[in-house]
């Protein structure tokens, strides 16, 4: 009989951490590829995992690619790493590489790679010589953004996703799951206008990400929804009167466009002694396309439960002379839908053409985040022509 040694516990802990509230609430929305919802860069992480309506940067690919049409430098290359379950293990993490190019005043393109390595699992057979497996997931995507006016742009995104989590030796027909998705986004940035006794800009954005078919890991296996998500947000940048300082404040809301699992029960409704399945809510065995529309009104608890499926975040960023930044943010999710609540802190430093960003997270709920106590790190290299958007 095959057995998995202690190293495989990291993989089990990962699964537990990604779905912390399954045991408490059967209506927790679950999807495949949940790592796509984790902030891959420290700037966004420092403001509570937001980026739909923050000011443009190299990391806009994950949050809102439409922002690239307002990027201030012609080209940017970003590299970031996020340890996962860092207080328990040291070989699980998310690496991200992104490249963006502003083609001209009106358009830009970008490409990125995100890789989630889940460490090494060592498997032995009856105590004899064993072998290693390395579960992982990754996504490669490209986007094109175009200004439709001086203040508004839109973008389209194409994405290839691969999830290789099944232990091949434990299931003969297990294989990596491959799928694709598309996304559409928009971003608005006003002209500089007087706000009180200061000047500033208004920002707004939306992003519908990961629109794609369901996928499974083996023939006849369970089909998983992709984490199709609607994000909307708005914010303001205020230029302080000292001529060097700027404060940006942003609020964002997100909702998974995935059906809410119904409450399933067995009841003898006609007294014939046969118990039949009764659904409270709508059946979630639907196509991904139907699921998007169904997700707005299928919660068994009605409108109040639908509202609980919306997460919100509030973040702020102080920048001095475009060379130093301090960030903070707060993220909230209803207890019945996962219970994630955390405070984040971050900082950024600019050395010539290189930006260095760091962030740290503190859980504030009963559900401890797998990113608790984790220092995230990222580098951005800026080069080429400068565009004076600010």
Secondary structure in CASP SS format (residue, H / E / C, confidence):
PFRMAT SS
TARGET T0000
AUTHOR 0000-0000-0000
METHOD secondary structure of the structure
MODEL  1
X C 1.00
X E 1.00
X E 1.00
X E 1.00
X C 1.00
X H 1.00
X H 1.00
X H 1.00
X H 1.00
X H 1.00
X H 1.00
X H 1.00
X H 1.00
X H 1.00
X H 1.00
X H 1.00
X H 1.00
X H 1.00
X C 1.00
X C 1.00
X C 1.00
X C 1.00
X C 1.00
X C 1.00
X C 1.00
X C 1.00
X C 1.00
X C 1.00
X C 1.00
X C 1.00
X C 1.00
X C 1.00
X C 1.00
X H 1.00
X H 1.00
X H 1.00
X H 1.00
X C 1.00
X C 1.00
X C 1.00
X C 1.00
X H 1.00
X H 1.00
X H 1.00
X H 1.00
X H 1.00
X C 1.00
X C 1.00
X C 1.00
X C 1.00
X C 1.00
X C 1.00
X C 1.00
X C 1.00
X C 1.00
X C 1.00
X C 1.00
X C 1.00
X C 1.00
X H 1.00
X H 1.00
X H 1.00
X H 1.00
X C 1.00
X H 1.00
X H 1.00
X H 1.00
X H 1.00
X H 1.00
X H 1.00
X C 1.00
X C 1.00
X E 1.00
X E 1.00
X E 1.00
X E 1.00
X E 1.00
X E 1.00
X E 1.00
X E 1.00
X E 1.00
X E 1.00
X E 1.00
X C 1.00
X C 1.00
X C 1.00
X C 1.00
X C 1.00
X C 1.00
X C 1.00
X C 1.00
X E 1.00
X E 1.00
X E 1.00
X E 1.00
X E 1.00
X E 1.00
X E 1.00
X E 1.00
X E 1.00
X E 1.00
X E 1.00
X C 1.00
X C 1.00
X C 1.00
X C 1.00
X E 1.00
X E 1.00
X E 1.00
X E 1.00
X E 1.00
X E 1.00
X E 1.00
X E 1.00
X E 1.00
X E 1.00
X E 1.00
X E 1.00
X C 1.00
X C 1.00
X E 1.00
X E 1.00
X E 1.00
X E 1.00
X E 1.00
X C 1.00
X C 1.00
X C 1.00
X C 1.00
X C 1.00
X E 1.00
X E 1.00
X E 1.00
X C 1.00
X C 1.00
X E 1.00
X E 1.00
X E 1.00
X E 1.00
X E 1.00
X E 1.00
X E 1.00
X E 1.00
X E 1.00
X E 1.00
X E 1.00
X E 1.00
X C 1.00
X C 1.00
X C 1.00
X C 1.00
X E 1.00
X E 1.00
X E 1.00
X E 1.00
X E 1.00
X E 1.00
X E 1.00
X E 1.00
X E 1.00
X E 1.00
X E 1.00
X E 1.00
X E 1.00
X C 1.00
X C 1.00
X C 1.00
X H 1.00
X H 1.00
X H 1.00
X C 1.00
X C 1.00
X C 1.00
X C 1.00
X C 1.00
X C 1.00
X E 1.00
X E 1.00
X E 1.00
X E 1.00
X E 1.00
X E 1.00
X E 1.00
X E 1.00
X E 1.00
X E 1.00
X E 1.00
X E 1.00
X E 1.00
X C 1.00
X C 1.00
X C 1.00
X E 1.00
X E 1.00
X E 1.00
X C 1.00
X C 1.00
X E 1.00
X E 1.00
X E 1.00
X E 1.00
X E 1.00
X E 1.00
X E 1.00
X E 1.00
X E 1.00
X E 1.00
X E 1.00
X E 1.00
X E 1.00
X E 1.00
X C 1.00
X C 1.00
X C 1.00
X E 1.00
X C 1.00
X C 1.00
X C 1.00
X C 1.00
X C 1.00
X C 1.00
X C 1.00
X C 1.00
X E 1.00
X C 1.00
X C 1.00
X C 1.00
X C 1.00
X E 1.00
X E 1.00
X E 1.00
X E 1.00
X E 1.00
X E 1.00
X E 1.00
X E 1.00
X E 1.00
X E 1.00
X E 1.00
X C 1.00
X C 1.00
X C 1.00
X C 1.00
X C 1.00
X E 1.00
X E 1.00
X E 1.00
X E 1.00
X E 1.00
X E 1.00
X E 1.00
X E 1.00
X E 1.00
X E 1.00
X E 1.00
X E 1.00
X C 1.00
X C 1.00
X C 1.00
X C 1.00
X C 1.00
X C 1.00
X E 1.00
X E 1.00
X E 1.00
X E 1.00
X E 1.00
X C 1.00
X C 1.00
X C 1.00
X C 1.00
X C 1.00
X C 1.00
X C 1.00
X C 1.00
X E 1.00
X E 1.00
X E 1.00
X E 1.00
X E 1.00
X C 1.00
X C 1.00
X C 1.00
X C 1.00
X C 1.00
X C 1.00
X C 1.00
X H 1.00
X H 1.00
X H 1.00
X H 1.00
X H 1.00
X H 1.00
X H 1.00
X C 1.00
X C 1.00
X C 1.00
X C 1.00
X C 1.00
X C 1.00
X C 1.00
X C 1.00
X H 1.00
X H 1.00
X H 1.00
X H 1.00
X H 1.00
X H 1.00
X C 1.00
X E 1.00
X E 1.00
X E 1.00
X E 1.00
X E 1.00
X E 1.00
X E 1.00
X E 1.00
X E 1.00
X E 1.00
X E 1.00
X C 1.00
X C 1.00
X C 1.00
X E 1.00
X E 1.00
X E 1.00
X E 1.00
X E 1.00
X E 1.00
X E 1.00
X E 1.00
X E 1.00
X C 1.00
X C 1.00
X H 1.00
X H 1.00
X H 1.00
X C 1.00
X C 1.00
X C 1.00
X E 1.00
X E 1.00
X E 1.00
X E 1.00
X E 1.00
X E 1.00
X E 1.00
X E 1.00
X E 1.00
X E 1.00
X E 1.00
X C 1.00
X C 1.00
X E 1.00
X E 1.00
X E 1.00
X E 1.00
X E 1.00
X E 1.00
X E 1.00
X E 1.00
X E 1.00
X E 1.00
X C 1.00
X C 1.00
X C 1.00
X C 1.00
X C 1.00
X C 1.00
X C 1.00
X C 1.00
X C 1.00
X C 1.00
X C 1.00
X C 1.00
X E 1.00
X E 1.00
X E 1.00
X E 1.00
X E 1.00
X E 1.00
X E 1.00
X E 1.00
X E 1.00
X E 1.00
X E 1.00
X C 1.00
X C 1.00
X C 1.00
X C 1.00
END
